[in-house]
């Protein structure tokens, strides 16, 4: 467990990492735009089109997240949240909200830390990863100077920093450690070891990105179809395993048919980002799971030498084979060495989480069944109902037996947001049920009034007739 001093100082470290990460994300966007311009000015139209397509895809996916996150707050709020995405300032906005400890609003699906993580995942999926692939392809096919390699390395390290920050911040969050102590807690209290863990996470993520991107580039040089076959089979195997294990549904409680879209998108995004960066947090049961994360890690490491062997056997360009071999001999051993250093410095009991077979729904039910802490139990309502529908009767029984006591004691965790998540039909007495129904209606009306008032405030004042 992190010492008290570490927990107290964690928000400052979190603030720095989030703000610095936002700055690097925005700088990375600027450099991506610059590289795209250089492709256009240099007559490399194919690379130019690919770069533009990745930037557009990133913006569209981020807008989709904004819509899903804020759709219950009204169209005006969705438009307001979309503006930072369109001008490239979304990382700064998210960083400010976390740094200022802004609370999740009623109607939003996830808190600001989770939203930042999703946005970083989208950015890596649609912008950072394609950017490195495109730059590597241009270097290997056309040849380039030292500056081009430096640009690729900086892009990889920027992505590695983002992935390291995500894993580190989720693990050191005191709330996460309280709610899921068997998963969160691998970052040690020792300051030197903490620094080593963060540094190795960053270098490891950058190394895995280079390995996977080089694999994709070599596959593309064999034939573009092989890239789609390789990624398609890999994704298909993952989705199939999730479905067969009853673990397809994602944890976000979007509700209704929206959960099909959010679950499928989240599974694809998490799998691809994990394949390219091996973000340690994605061994979480809600994401890939420990065992499948390790399987993907091994598959990524083994794919590069295999693809390079096939490329060479099919008469690949000698200079490409030579440069790829040099990279292979440097990147794979160094990445594996960094990962070993990481494992040696984390708290030992969490090493088994890298081979865990626990599913998302197992974790969703575990949090309710294996604790007497009611605040922890109540977290079941912040998860998709698909994860705990098999214990729904137990949850309902707990609510029915506890509601009157909660009404008297008024525990701090049972705020308006949490109350609104509890099904009305589970409230035992008719009077309490009616009171809670009226309370929710008043909250809804008050929120609607504030929205209308806000719109009226920003509306232009009509001109008076002379």
Helices and strands as residue ranges (DSSP letters): H 4-41, H 45-70, G 71-73, H 75-87, H 90-99, H 112-123, I 124-128, H 129-142, H 146-172, H 174-179, H 191-222, H 224-244, H 258-277, G 280-283, H 290-313, H 318-345, G 348-355, H 360-369, H 374-377, G 378-382, G 385-387, G 389-391, H 392-409, H 416-421, G 424-426, H 430-458
